[in-house]
Amino acid sequence: MKPSKKTTEQSRRDFIKNAAIASSIFIVPRHVLGGVGFTAPSDQLNLAAIGAGGKGISDIKNASVNGRERVVALCDVDFSGSAKQSIANFPNAKLYADYREMLDKEKDIDAVTISTPDHVHGPAAKYAMERGKHVYVQKPLTHNIREARLLTELAREKKVVTQMGNQGASNPLLGMVQKWVDSGKLGKIAEVKIWTNRPVWPQGFAFPQPDPSKKPNDLNWDLWLGPSAEIPYTPNLHPFNWRGWWDYGTGALGDVGCHLIDIPFRTLGLHYPLDAECSVGTVFTKMWTPDYNPEGCPASSFITINFAATAKSKSPIQMTWSDGGIRPSRPSIIPADMDMGGANSANGVLIIGENGVISTNINDSSPLMPKLFLNDGTTEFGPEKTDNPEPEYGHQRKWVDACKAGFGSAEHKALTSSFDYAGPMTETVLMGNLAIRSYMLRRQNAQGQMEFYGRRKLLWDGNNMRITNFEDANQFVGREYRKGFEV
């Protein structure tokens, strides 16, 4: 009797989940079917992309591992733009505009990459995981802290394999930084300084005016809005400049914070922060009247976040973040003519101990080595260039291998940014945005004047996800959702 499609698919899924013990009934030997390197159909993961343009092009391509895995579906709100490249890469994939429809119709999908604007990460990942799909989600993991906690817990509940797209976490040079920290060469570490040249998109001004007449014909604007409030089509948001508006993006922190903050968070073994405090760059449109646009991110900010001591950092750690091109002062131990952090000192991390400093900027595209400077004159630098035999250090491929090995496998535990790690780290990144948004809160005082009343250090109860000394700040821990996109 010929097996049904349902029976065949279940066999394929059983194989993938139990690859280490699968019997030969599921795989014909490769030398018979297709020579060296051939992957039998039953040994392939069925992949889909939610967000097939922009960063989604490389995410789904790298996850396919040069055709080793099968890409069965692509989802995007506009296939007339850069997503056309994913169609060219996977011409047999079915196309969808709505990820909910795709996941409900394509029952054979095993795993999805999610490479949408930030505001869709949480709703899409939740929808996929509730249906038992493994997920790879671009950074930042979510749009807000509550979503990050929910996805972290849901991944454990559903026993799905997860990875966040901060691909620099798989850079082998991160091991060099970890070795320096673990060696104790720096002595007591109490300070971390992080900076970036972001934003490199328009930010810090009033929200653009809607103009439905300019909507591209092929763009599904309603699905692009997703969980955000329904508004008429607004130019200069899709496909890139949404980053500076709170309804859709997470600003400079969301764009690059999960790369840069990852380095000290990981190597020092940090967890939920204790508090956060910030200030932001001020724009004056008339004398003595600061002009803040609460619907969007400021042009620049400076944030201080404190952490308790951990096993790797025996003393409390103070982390500072500055964006908008504002850099910290150069430690005297770093030569004046040497780049600090990355190229032209535009982005970087300083881990400062009593005996010296680590300067680095490990990212997916950075050829720059980490540098160790000790007060006794000792220096140690990583290589000028590193061999990178596979794209983005295999960050997506390793996730795919873990999906096939199964939840709790050695491959799964070896992932550098599964949600067990990426969730708490993302919460720290987004804590900075919570401080920024609280800083810009205004109210009318007893004299009828508008005053900024959120300019204080925010004390954070990480376990319960609450600011304990300023209740109005807690509105930014989560968000309101449009019907059909709830998290």
PyMOL commands that set and color helices and strands:
alter all, ss='L'
color gray80, all
select helices_A, chain A and resi 5-17+19-21+30-33+41-43+55-63+84-89+99-105+118-130+145-158+167-170+174-183+212-214+221-225+241-244+251-260+262-267+343-345+391-405+410-413+419-439+471-476
alter helices_A, ss='H'
color red, helices_A
select strands_A, chain A and resi 46-50+70-75+94-96+111-114+134-137+162-164+189-195+275-280+284-286+289-290+301-307+317-322+348-353+356-360+371-374+379-381+442-444+450-452+458-461+466-467
alter strands_A, ss='S'
color yellow, strands_A
deselect
rebuild
show_as cartoon
